[in-house]
């Protein structure tokens, strides 16, 4: 230890009064430092000794490999009166670069892998909190969700800004002023988003449901090849059922509209299928209101009150949550309470909307 100290550069000049009062003080807010070191033996030891000279107590350490060296994130409890400028200057005297210093919360001092998994769990349970989960993984100052055309991924602001993909053609814009993002951190965020994509893809796969009479149906996403089966579904529906769905006196659906039903713009369709027949169809379409999607359902008369609509709505609600929606809206005609009854059976609360429709919080 004495040999190492003999080779240290002298401490930078500073008012000496703070050293006399330096002590372990629980009221002092911890600091998070990002220090770029050369990848050679003894570099971290010299930084640790210099921090000890400044009466800083090291609370946590994370090593982030970077090209040409390593990036150490060190959480310290500074001595009372120590300034950030003085600490950064002391680090520079050891031929290291202090990339940034910010306040830290000792409650966040957990294993990085455990913290990332906790953020992933929160995002799976509440997809609407995706931005908060990414912010936690990146230790970012702010993460916002914007349309893809507003992302401007080429603008990285010296590594202090990054753009990541989000569901529904949007992007996440993350910023951190106190230190640039490291590649390893961006890889963690990418892994989180890949995991959430896998969760959403799993919900998109076919699922089996059992009706009240014991019949088994398959719930799956619609595709253009289902056009004839969906056209036949409309042919088996009564005028009253079609009127409740489309709010017009149509007796059939034009073929040019079938593709839009099965592949709605920015939305999803879900079919209830038994054998080769499509028994019902539901749609989920994002609205202009953030976090809100419009819901629609159509079930042929012979299968109504048998659980088909309930199964469709329950699956659509789960898919909506996975896509980050917090609420569903349904346009209903006055005196028609079919969607309300279906929502109650699906376990959803139905709240009257100001426009006469229903709002279903998720």
C-alpha positions in Angstrom: 0.0 0.0 0.0 2.8 2.4 0.9 4.6 1.7 -2.4 1.4 2.5 -4.3 1.0 5.8 -2.4 4.6 6.8 -3.2 3.8 6.9 -6.9 0.6 9.0 -6.5 0.3 12.5 -7.9 -0.2 15.0 -5.2 -3.8 16.0 -4.3 -5.0 19.1 -6.1 -5.0 22.3 -4.2 -8.2 22.9 -2.3 -9.5 24.5 0.9 -8.4 22.2 3.7 -11.3 22.9 6.0 -13.5 20.1 4.7 -10.9 17.4 5.5 -11.2 18.1 9.2 -14.9 17.5 9.1 -14.9 14.5 6.8 -16.8 11.6 8.3 -19.4 9.0 7.6 -22.5 11.0 7.4 -25.8 9.3 6.5 -27.3 12.7 5.5 -24.8 13.1 2.7 -26.3 12.1 -0.6 -24.3 9.4 -2.4 -22.7 10.1 -5.8 -22.6 7.9 -8.9 -19.3 8.3 -10.9 -18.4 7.2 -14.4 -14.6 6.8 -14.7 -12.8 5.7 -17.8 -9.7 3.7 -17.0 -6.9 2.2 -19.0 -7.3 -1.6 -18.9 -4.1 -2.4 -17.1 -3.3 -3.7 -13.6 -3.4 -1.3 -10.7 -5.6 1.4 -12.4 -8.7 0.7 -10.3 -6.5 0.3 -7.1 -5.1 3.8 -7.6 -8.6 5.3 -8.0 -9.7 3.5 -4.8 -6.7 4.9 -2.9 -7.4 8.4 -4.2 -11.0 8.1 -3.1 -9.9 7.0 0.3 -7.6 9.9 0.6 -10.6 12.2 0.0 -12.5 10.3 2.7 -15.0 8.9 0.2 -16.7 5.6 1.2 -17.2 3.3 -1.8 -20.7 1.7 -1.7 -20.8 0.0 -5.1 -18.8 -0.8 -8.2 -19.8 -1.9 -11.7 -17.3 -2.5 -14.5 -18.5 -1.8 -18.1 -16.1 -3.0 -20.8 -15.6 -0.5 -23.6 -13.2 -0.4 -26.6 -9.7 0.5 -25.5 -10.3 0.2 -21.8 -13.0 -0.1 -19.1 -15.6 2.1 -17.7 -16.2 1.9 -14.0 -19.3 3.1 -12.3 -18.5 3.8 -8.7 -21.1 4.8 -6.1 -19.5 6.7 -3.2 -20.6 8.5 -0.1 -18.6 11.7 -0.3 -17.0 13.4 2.7 -19.0 16.4 4.0 -17.9 19.5 2.0 -16.2 17.7 -0.8 -17.1 19.2 -4.2 -17.7 17.3 -7.5 -15.1 19.5 -9.2 -12.5 18.5 -6.7 -13.3 14.8 -7.0 -13.2 14.9 -10.8 -9.8 16.7 -10.6 -8.4 14.1 -8.2 -9.4 11.4 -10.6 -7.7 13.2 -13.5 -4.4 13.2 -11.6 -4.5 9.4 -11.9 -4.6 9.6 -15.7 -8.2 8.6 -15.7 -11.2 10.5 -17.1 -14.3 11.3 -15.0 -17.2 11.2 -17.5 -19.8 12.3 -15.1 -21.0 12.6 -11.5 -24.7 12.5 -10.4 -26.7 11.9 -7.3 -27.4 8.2 -6.4 -30.0 6.5 -4.3 -28.6 3.8 -2.0 -31.8 1.9 -2.5 -30.8 1.3 -6.1 -27.5 -0.3 -5.1 -28.5 -3.9 -6.1 -27.0 -6.4 -8.5 -27.2 -5.0 -12.1 -28.6 -8.3 -13.4 -31.2 -8.4 -10.6 -32.2 -4.8 -11.3 -32.6 -5.5 -15.0 -34.7 -8.6 -14.4 -36.9 -6.6 -12.0 -37.4 -3.9 -14.7 -38.3 -6.6 -17.2 -40.9 -8.1 -14.8 -42.5 -4.7 -14.3 -42.7 -4.1 -18.0 -44.3 -7.5 -18.6 -46.8 -6.9 -15.9 -47.5 -3.3 -17.0 -46.5 -2.7 -20.6 -47.7 0.9 -20.3 -44.7 1.4 -18.0 -42.2 0.4 -20.8 -40.5 3.8 -20.7 -39.9 3.6 -17.0 -38.5 0.2 -17.3 -36.0 1.3 -20.0 -35.1 4.3 -18.0 -34.2 2.1 -15.0 -32.1 -0.3 -17.2 -30.2 2.7 -18.8 -30.1 4.8 -15.6 -31.4 7.5 -17.9 -32.6 11.0 -16.9 -35.7 10.7 -19.1 -37.2 8.3 -21.6 -40.1 9.4 -23.9 -42.2 7.6 -26.4 -42.6 9.4 -29.7 -43.7 8.6 -33.3 -40.9 7.0 -35.3 -40.7 9.9 -37.7 -39.8 12.1 -34.7 -37.1 9.8 -33.3 -34.1 11.2 -35.4 -31.8 8.2 -34.5 -28.8 9.9 -36.1 -28.7 12.5 -33.4 -26.8 10.9 -30.5 -25.6 14.1 -28.8 -22.2 12.7 -28.1 -23.6 9.5 -26.7 -26.0 11.3 -24.3 -29.1 10.4 -26.5 -30.2 7.1 -28.0 -33.3 5.9 -29.9 -34.8 2.4 -29.4 -37.7 0.7 -31.1 -41.1 0.6 -29.3 -44.4 -1.2 -30.2 -46.9 0.1 -32.8 -44.2 1.9 -35.0 -43.1 4.3 -32.2 -39.7 4.7 -30.7 -38.2 5.4 -27.3 -35.9 8.4 -27.0 -33.6 8.2 -23.9 -31.4 11.0 -22.6 -28.8 11.1 -19.9 -26.9 14.4 -19.3 -24.5 13.3 -16.6 -22.7 10.6 -18.6 -22.9 9.1 -22.1 -24.6 5.7 -22.6 -22.2 2.7 -22.7 -22.6 0.0 -25.3 -23.2 -2.6 -22.7 -26.1 -0.6 -21.3 -27.7 -0.2 -24.7 -27.3 -4.0 -25.1 -29.2 -4.5 -21.9 -32.0 -2.2 -23.1 -32.1 -4.1 -26.4 -32.4 -7.4 -24.5 -35.3 -6.0 -22.5 -37.1 -4.9 -25.7 -36.5 -8.3 -27.3 -38.0 -10.0 -24.3 -41.1 -7.9 -24.4 -41.4 -8.6 -28.2 -41.3 -12.3 -27.4 -44.1 -11.8 -24.8 -46.2 -9.9 -27.4 -45.6 -12.6 -30.0 -46.6 -15.3 -27.6 -50.0 -13.6 -27.1 -50.3 -13.4 -30.9 -50.2 -17.2 -31.2 -53.4 -19.3 -31.4 -55.1 -20.0 -28.1 -57.8 -22.5 -27.2 -61.0 -21.6 -25.4 -64.0 -23.7 -24.2 -67.6 -22.4 -24.7 -70.4 -22.7 -22.3 -71.8 -25.8 -24.1 -68.4 -27.5 -24.0 -67.4 -26.8 -27.6 -63.7 -25.9 -28.2 -62.8 -22.9 -30.3 -59.5 -21.5 -31.4 -58.6 -17.8 -31.1 -56.0 -16.6 -33.6 -55.1 -13.4 -35.5 -56.9 -12.8 -38.7 -55.0 -12.8 -42.1 -56.0 -12.0 -45.7 -56.5 -15.7 -46.5 -59.5 -15.7 -44.1 -61.5 -13.3 -46.3 -63.9 -15.9 -47.6 -64.6 -17.3 -44.2 -65.2 -13.9 -42.7 -67.5 -13.1 -45.6 -69.5 -16.3 -44.9 -69.6 -15.2 -41.2 -71.4 -12.0 -42.2 -73.8 -14.0 -44.3 -74.9 -16.0 -41.3 -75.5 -13.0 -39.1 -78.9 -11.5 -38.7 -79.6 -7.9 -39.7 -79.9 -6.9 -36.0 -76.5 -8.3 -35.2 -74.9 -6.5 -38.2 -76.6 -3.3 -37.3 -75.3 -3.5 -33.7 -71.8 -4.0 -35.0 -71.7 -1.5 -37.9 -74.5 0.9 -36.9 -75.9 0.8 -40.4 -78.5 -1.3 -42.3 -76.0 -3.3 -44.2 -76.8 -7.0 -44.9 -73.4 -7.9 -46.2 -69.8 -6.6 -46.1 -68.2 -5.5 -49.4 -65.1 -7.5 -50.4 -63.0 -4.4 -50.5 -63.6 -4.0 -46.8 -62.6 -7.5 -45.8 -58.9 -6.8 -45.9 -59.3 -3.8 -43.7 -61.3 -5.9 -41.2 -58.6 -8.6 -41.1 -55.6 -6.3 -41.2 -56.7 -3.0 -39.7 -54.2 -0.2 -40.0 -51.9 -0.2 -37.0 -54.3 -2.5 -35.3 -55.0 -6.2 -34.8 -57.9 -8.6 -35.6 -58.8 -11.7 -33.7 -60.9 -14.6 -35.0 -62.9 -17.2 -33.1 -62.7 -20.4 -35.3 -64.3 -23.8 -35.0 -63.2 -26.2 -37.7 -63.1 -24.2 -40.9 -65.8 -21.7 -39.8 -65.1 -18.3 -38.4 -67.7 -17.8 -35.6 -66.7 -14.3 -34.5 -64.2 -11.5 -35.2 -62.8 -8.8 -32.9 -60.7 -5.8 -33.7 -58.3 -3.7 -31.7 -57.3 -0.3 -33.3 -55.3 2.4 -31.5 -57.0 5.8 -31.2 -55.5 9.3 -31.3 -55.7 9.2 -27.5 -52.4 7.8 -26.1 -52.8 4.4 -24.4 -56.4 3.9 -25.7 -57.6 1.5 -28.3 -61.0 1.0 -29.9 -62.6 -2.4 -29.5 -65.2 -4.0 -31.8 -66.9 -7.4 -31.7 -69.1 -9.5 -34.1 -70.3 -13.0 -33.2 -72.8 -14.9 -35.4 -76.2 -15.4 -33.9 -76.1 -19.2 -33.5 -73.0 -18.8 -31.2 -74.0 -15.9 -29.1 -74.5 -16.3 -25.3 -72.1 -19.3 -25.5 -68.9 -17.6 -24.4 -67.4 -16.7 -27.8 -67.6 -13.0 -27.4 -66.3 -13.3 -23.8 -63.3 -15.3 -25.0 -62.6 -12.8 -27.8 -62.8 -9.8 -25.5 -60.7 -11.4 -22.8 -58.0 -12.2 -25.3 -58.2 -8.8 -26.9 -57.8 -7.2 -23.5 -54.6 -9.2 -22.8 -53.3 -8.3 -26.2 -54.0 -4.6 -25.6 -52.1 -4.7 -22.3 -49.2 -6.3 -24.1 -49.2 -3.6 -26.7 -49.1 -0.9 -24.0 -52.7 0.2 -24.0 -54.3 1.2 -20.7 -58.0 1.4 -21.8 -60.4 0.2 -24.4 -63.3 2.1 -25.8 -66.3 0.6 -27.6 -69.0 2.5 -29.6 -72.4 1.2 -28.6 -75.9 2.1 -29.7 -78.4 3.4 -27.1 -80.2 0.6 -25.5 -77.7 -2.1 -26.7 -75.8 -3.5 -23.8 -74.2 -6.5 -25.4 -70.7 -5.2 -25.1 -71.3 -4.2 -21.5 -72.5 -7.7 -20.5 -69.6 -9.3 -22.4 -67.1 -7.1 -20.6 -68.6 -8.0 -17.2 -68.3 -11.7 -18.0 -64.7 -11.2 -19.2 -63.9 -9.6 -15.8 -63.5 -6.0 -17.0 -65.1 -2.9 -15.5 -67.3 -1.1 -18.0 -67.5 2.7 -17.5 -70.0 4.8 -19.5 -68.1 7.2 -21.9 -69.0 10.8 -22.5 -69.9 10.0 -26.1 -72.4 7.3 -25.2 -70.0 4.4 -25.6 -68.1 2.3 -23.0 -64.7 2.7 -21.6 -62.9 -0.4 -20.3 -59.9 0.3 -18.0 -57.2 -2.4 -18.2 
